[in-house]
Amino acid sequence: MRDLLSLRQTLEDVAEVDLFLAERLCAWLHCDEDWLFYSLVGVSHALRQGHSCLLLSAWAGRTEWAVDDQPDSGYRFPALDDWHARLSSLPIGPDEDAPVVYEHQRLYLRRYWRFECDLAEGLRLRLDAPTQPNLKAAREALATLFDLGGNHTDWQAVAAANALFNRFSIIAGGPGTGKTYTVTRVLALLAMTLPDAPTIRMAAPTGKAAQRLGESIRAAKSDLGGRVDLVTLDAIPDEATTLHRLLGVIPNQPGFRHDARNPLDIDILLMDEVSMVDLPLMARLFRTLPAHCRVILLGDADQLPSVAAGSVLADLAERPHPGYSPTRTKALKQFGFTVDASGKNPGPADYLSYLYHSRRFDGEGGIGRLARQVIEGDADGSLNTLIAGHNDLEWVPTERIQNRISRWVEDWYRPIAHSLDRAAAFDALFQFRLLCPTRVGPLGVEALNERILKMLNPGRAPFFKGQPIMITENHYGVGLYNGDIGLIWPDDEGQLLAWFQTGEEHRPVAPGRLPRFETVYAMTIHKTQGSEFERVAIILPETPMAMLSRELIYTGLTRARQSLAIAGSEPVWRDGVKRRVERFSGLQKRLVGDQRN
Ligand SMILES: Nc1ncnc2c1ncn2[C@@H]1O[C@H](COP(=O)(O)OP(=O)(O)OP(=O)(O)O)[C@@H](O)[C@H]1O
């Protein structure tokens, strides 16, 4: 028996749960050798880091978890061939019934292996059964929906035409590249060309993202008003729901009302902000979809992956686009589109379309340029862009941070309470937001909120007019969910209530009925995924930290519509831009086999 508690002291970054799980699994496998014990610690550790599995090639021959001032601490994993041979000799193949699975040089907990297999199967089912659109009708509909005939390739029209051939499509692109604009036209194309009117549902991972998707779709529909008939427009829903509500949450239970035995009755599912969706949720979703249901995913594959395990969008949306198959190239040619035909046949990426041109961040603006440099890992170039300053960018060096925060509070947060009415106060609330990579530390969310509360609520009233709050737990009874943002504002009798915005409506909740919440002047970047603000200020931590990555910075800075400030030190910025989030998974391998892996 190992002394797990003492062992933990010699392993940096390993949690007790990793050690206990590894010990239980060793006992199950009747093998107590160190190499297996540490491999299993590695699987549990990898899951906590968001990987779906432990990828042998990433750790083979390397020492992991060494403690800085303890020589010979940590564990050195076997060389790849040796490690592979040892794992292959155990009864942990896919067809065994062990709680761990070894396949494709990846070690999984069986539950996660199952999620990956089920999702891959749901995708394969759709990829292996491409559709045959009515070409004549599709050509006419495409010409109605897009202004074709320009000199440059219209990637939005290409994406729309391409989606006609697929039961599974991804339309990916950065902020403002027209994903919603394009997909509204895809839905119209399908409604105009399919023999029967399809039942369409739209979903997003968070309430805020679902609300934004609904708003964007309604705007895009009204844009189409003069071009298409009412029947087509009516087929496209006005509202989107959260993924959890779509699947049917059962209060206080882990499962959903819909599953493989009780599938959703829909023909087309559109899902936005897919980078936030984790592997287990995506696998559960695909289990509930009927085989004929088309799935269209929208997202920005450069953003942070999901909080829980997996990196589904990044796995499926390879960058750069690997090229279309010759068959698909020919099919798109029939619509007059010439695309890169470098892909193999059958085309593993025929489901994927990229949109490249951002209408939000045009070529002149600093935010778009900065976003590109950050995602390319260009630490020096991005810092130069920031320091040179553009009219939409501001760099705030460390020594000026405290003063600058006070000014932001006076300029944007104090005026919320002085708004003319509730609608104006909500508007004011989304004018500006402070974002931090983490909750803790002197420049983390908790410290900043505390400091701003002292300025705006010196009397420490439990509730005050203009106070922004964020719900931090799901409460199905009250209908409020983790991440929902509300505002404290008086009703007509002067009674302070918490108000929550859904579309144009504001719903009041008595403060006494609120689930757990916190005041939010500053938020973590993770929590703002799926939201946008007119102006954003990102406060970097004082010292470099492992979780500050280029994906986190990119996600934070692309929340800004008009202007962006970054406050911090040059070394912390450089360190963050250089670091990448890497997620181990076997999803792409399962889909394309050995073609590209
Ligand atoms: N081809 C186009 N012609 C005119 N306007 C367009 C076109 N494509 C997009 N837009 C406009 O650009 C704006 C951004 O488009 P859209 O909301 O579809 O982008 P998005 O990629 O979904 O953005 P986000 O990442 O913010 O969700 C919208 O106002 C939309 O109407």
The ligand as an ORCA input file, in Angstrom:
! r2SCAN-3c Opt
* xyz 0 1
  N     -22.798     39.797    -46.216
  C     -23.201     40.724    -45.350
  N     -23.751     41.874    -45.797
  C     -24.152     42.821    -44.938
  N     -24.053     42.739    -43.594
  C     -23.519     41.625    -43.087
  C     -23.058     40.562    -43.921
  N     -22.543     39.594    -43.126
  C     -22.688     40.019    -41.865
  N     -23.265     41.234    -41.835
  C     -23.556     42.040    -40.638
  O     -22.393     42.008    -39.798
  C     -22.776     41.933    -38.427
  C     -22.133     40.695    -37.792
  O     -22.709     39.561    -38.379
  P     -23.132     38.292    -37.505
  O     -23.826     38.716    -36.265
  O     -23.827     37.340    -38.418
  O     -21.680     37.765    -37.165
  P     -21.268     36.584    -36.164
  O     -20.077     35.937    -36.790
  O     -22.446     35.725    -35.913
  O     -20.861     37.439    -34.910
  P     -20.593     36.987    -33.385
  O     -19.330     36.207    -33.402
  O     -20.466     38.290    -32.718
  O     -21.788     36.197    -32.964
  C     -24.278     41.891    -38.388
  O     -24.754     43.198    -38.185
  C     -24.658     41.418    -39.793
  O     -25.923     41.892    -40.201
*
